[in-house]
Amino acid sequence: MYDSREVIVTSYEPSELRFCLSGNDALTLLEFIQKSLKCNTKEDYLALFPKIRELLPFDFANSFLAHRDADNGLVLVYNANISFPKDWLQVYLAKNYLQTDVTVVENFSAYKVQYWNLDKLKQYNQDEGLVSLCVDFGMTGCYAHGARIAATGRNGSMFCFTGPSIEFNKRTEAILEFVTPHLHLALSHLYSNKQLEWNRGAISGREKEVLDWLKQGKSSWDISVILGISERTVNYHVYNIMQKLGATNRPQAVAVATRLGLIDFN
């Protein structure tokens, strides 16, 4: 049985990492960080990876957010695929390899840089079906890293870079140590925006009416009189609105709704 404690992962101190990177590497990383801070859409997010490719060669890349459930199973929350083949992903998900893939298991246990090749997968008794799948698509080398940052919620992230040209070296690991926290924040931000888009479509007509009156500073009692419903019902709508928009109070709900175009600014 696979034991994640036995996997060799690497971790460097920042002072050690600097010696692995050239001046050009540092400039490219700065450009990457600037782009990641401006990442608001999936197109912005996908545009980060050509910059990463300037630093390390890869044929396929993928990223996702997930968390452990009460039974320690992995719950996939959001997948932002960069270039993994759709046929590969369909088989991977259909076979539920997410729960047994040693790379994934280790990532959500340690959140450290990992390097895998076919020999190492076989050493850790990886399912032969997954090994064969990787061989079929040329995924014979893989680097993976992830992060879990408290400020972004309970979801951890995983970023995979794979292909026949992936080789073990300290420079690649140093680059991944630098870029992963920024990728995590960008992906988490993308997921939050996506949630707001999903919730935007779920806002009912009555809830939009309540939002319009909240924008004008009306209390629950005022709105109940205007709409001819009970104050308790108004509070119920307000609660649902805040849940859907990820807001913690009424002014924030109005601000988010205005930004999403649910209600007019004026």
C-alpha positions in Angstrom: 0.0 0.0 0.0 1.2 3.5 -0.8 2.6 5.4 2.1 3.0 9.1 1.5 5.5 9.4 4.3 8.1 7.5 2.2 8.0 9.8 -0.8 11.1 11.9 -1.2 10.2 15.5 -1.7 12.4 18.5 -1.7 12.3 21.9 0.0 14.8 24.7 -0.2 15.3 27.8 1.8 14.9 31.1 -0.2 18.7 31.7 0.1 19.3 28.3 -1.5 16.8 28.9 -4.3 18.5 32.1 -5.5 21.7 30.3 -6.4 19.7 28.1 -8.8 18.3 31.0 -10.8 19.9 33.2 -13.4 19.3 36.9 -13.9 17.0 36.2 -16.8 15.1 33.8 -14.7 14.6 36.4 -12.1 13.3 39.0 -14.6 10.9 36.4 -16.1 9.6 35.6 -12.7 9.0 39.2 -11.9 7.0 39.5 -15.2 5.0 36.4 -14.2 4.2 37.8 -10.7 3.0 41.1 -12.2 0.7 39.2 -14.6 -0.6 36.9 -11.9 -1.6 39.9 -9.7 -3.8 41.1 -12.6 -5.4 37.8 -13.2 -9.2 38.1 -13.2 -10.4 35.8 -16.0 -9.6 32.3 -17.2 -8.0 33.9 -20.2 -5.7 35.9 -17.9 -4.9 32.7 -16.0 -4.1 30.7 -19.1 -1.8 33.5 -20.3 0.4 32.9 -17.2 1.6 29.5 -18.5 3.5 30.6 -21.7 5.6 32.7 -19.3 6.2 29.7 -17.1 7.2 27.7 -20.3 9.9 30.3 -20.8 11.4 29.1 -17.5 10.8 25.3 -17.8 9.9 23.1 -20.7 6.7 21.2 -20.5 4.2 19.6 -23.0 1.2 19.4 -20.8 0.0 21.4 -17.7 -3.1 21.2 -15.5 -4.3 22.8 -12.3 -7.1 22.2 -9.8 -8.4 23.0 -6.4 -9.6 20.2 -4.0 -10.0 19.4 -0.4 -10.4 16.3 1.8 -13.8 15.2 3.0 -14.7 13.6 6.3 -13.7 10.2 5.0 -10.3 11.6 3.8 -11.4 11.3 0.2 -10.4 14.0 -2.2 -13.2 16.3 -3.4 -12.4 18.1 -6.7 -13.8 21.6 -6.5 -12.4 23.4 -9.6 -10.3 22.3 -12.5 -8.6 24.8 -14.8 -7.0 22.7 -17.5 -4.2 24.3 -19.4 -3.2 21.7 -22.0 -3.8 18.2 -20.7 -5.5 16.1 -23.6 -9.3 15.8 -23.1 -9.1 12.1 -23.8 -6.6 11.6 -21.0 -8.7 13.6 -18.6 -11.9 11.6 -19.5 -10.2 8.3 -18.8 -8.5 9.6 -15.6 -11.8 10.9 -14.1 -13.8 7.9 -15.3 -11.4 5.5 -13.6 -11.4 7.7 -10.4 -7.6 7.9 -10.5 -7.8 11.1 -8.5 -8.2 9.0 -5.3 -5.3 6.7 -6.0 -2.8 8.7 -8.0 0.3 8.8 -5.8 1.3 12.2 -7.1 -2.1 13.6 -6.0 -2.0 11.8 -2.7 1.4 13.2 -1.9 0.5 16.7 -3.0 -2.5 17.0 -0.6 -0.4 15.5 2.2 2.7 17.6 2.0 2.3 20.4 -0.5 6.0 20.0 -1.6 7.7 19.9 -5.0 7.6 16.4 -6.4 9.3 14.8 -9.4 8.0 11.6 -10.8 9.0 9.4 -13.7 7.7 6.0 -14.8 10.3 4.0 -12.8 9.3 5.9 -9.6 5.6 5.4 -10.3 6.1 1.7 -10.6 8.3 1.7 -7.4 5.4 3.1 -5.5 3.0 0.5 -7.0 1.0 3.0 -9.0 -2.0 1.4 -10.8 -0.7 -0.1 -14.1 -3.7 1.4 -15.9 -2.6 4.9 -15.0 1.0 4.2 -15.9 -0.1 2.9 -19.3 -2.3 6.0 -19.8 0.7 8.2 -19.1 2.9 6.3 -21.5 0.2 6.5 -24.2 0.2 10.3 -24.0 3.9 10.8 -23.6 3.7 11.8 -19.9 6.8 10.1 -18.9 8.1 12.8 -16.6 6.2 15.0 -14.2 6.8 17.9 -11.8 4.0 18.7 -9.4 3.5 21.3 -6.6 0.7 22.7 -4.7 -0.2 25.1 -1.9 -2.8 25.6 0.8 -3.1 29.2 2.0 -5.5 29.8 4.9 -6.7 33.2 3.5 -8.1 31.4 0.4 -10.2 28.9 2.3 -10.1 25.2 2.9 -9.2 24.2 -0.7 -5.6 23.2 -1.6 -4.2 23.5 -5.1 -2.1 21.2 -7.4 -0.2 22.2 -10.5 1.2 19.5 -12.8 3.8 19.9 -15.6 4.5 16.8 -17.6 5.9 15.5 -20.9 8.9 13.5 -22.2 11.3 16.4 -21.8 10.7 16.9 -18.1 13.9 16.0 -16.1 14.9 16.3 -12.5 16.9 19.4 -11.7 17.2 21.9 -8.9 16.5 24.9 -11.2 13.0 23.6 -12.1 12.3 22.9 -8.4 13.4 26.4 -7.5 11.1 27.9 -10.2 8.2 25.9 -8.9 8.8 27.0 -5.3 8.6 30.6 -6.5 5.6 30.4 -8.9 3.3 28.0 -7.0 2.0 30.4 -4.3 1.2 33.0 -7.0 -0.5 30.4 -9.1 -2.5 29.3 -6.1 -3.7 32.8 -5.4 -4.6 33.4 -9.1 -6.5 30.1 -9.3 -8.3 30.7 -6.0 -9.3 34.2 -7.3 -10.5 32.7 -10.6 -12.6 30.2 -8.7 -14.1 32.9 -6.5 -15.0 34.9 -9.6 -16.5 31.8 -11.2 -18.6 31.2 -8.0 -19.9 34.7 -8.2 -20.9 34.2 -11.9 -22.7 31.0 -11.0 -24.5 32.7 -8.1 -25.3 35.7 -10.2 -27.6 33.5 -12.4 -29.2 32.2 -9.2 -30.3 35.6 -7.9 -34.1 35.6 -8.1 -36.3 38.5 -9.3 -37.5 39.2 -5.7 -33.9 39.2 -4.4 -33.0 41.8 -7.0 -35.9 43.9 -5.8 -34.6 43.6 -2.2 -31.1 44.5 -3.4 -32.4 47.7 -5.1 -34.0 48.8 -1.9 -30.9 47.9 0.2 -28.9 50.1 -2.2 -31.2 53.0 -1.2 -30.5 52.4 2.5 -33.8 50.9 3.3 -34.2 48.7 6.5 -35.8 45.3 6.5 -39.0 46.9 7.9 -39.1 49.5 5.2 -38.7 46.9 2.5 -41.4 44.7 4.0 -43.8 47.6 3.8 -42.8 48.6 0.3 -43.0 45.0 -1.1 -46.0 44.0 1.0 -44.2 41.0 2.6 -43.2 40.2 6.2 -40.0 41.5 7.7 -39.0 37.9 8.4 -39.3 37.2 4.7 -37.1 40.2 3.8 -34.4 39.0 6.2 -34.6 35.6 4.6 -34.0 37.1 1.2 -31.2 39.2 2.5 -29.5 36.1 4.0 -29.8 34.3 0.7 -28.4 37.2 -1.2 -25.3 37.5 1.0 -24.7 33.7 0.7 -24.9 33.8 -3.1 -22.7 36.8 -3.4 -20.2 35.8 -0.8 -20.9 38.9 1.2 -20.6 39.3 5.0 -22.9 42.3 5.4 -25.5 44.3 3.5 -23.2 47.1 2.2 -20.8 44.5 0.8 -23.7 42.6 -0.8 -24.8 45.9 -2.5 -21.2 46.6 -3.6 -20.8 43.1 -5.1 -24.2 43.2 -6.8 -23.3 46.6 -8.4 -20.0 45.2 -9.6 -21.7 42.2 -11.2 -24.3 44.5 -12.8 -27.2 43.0 -10.8 -28.3 46.5 -9.8 -27.6 49.9 -11.3 -25.0 52.1 -9.7 -27.3 55.2 -9.7 
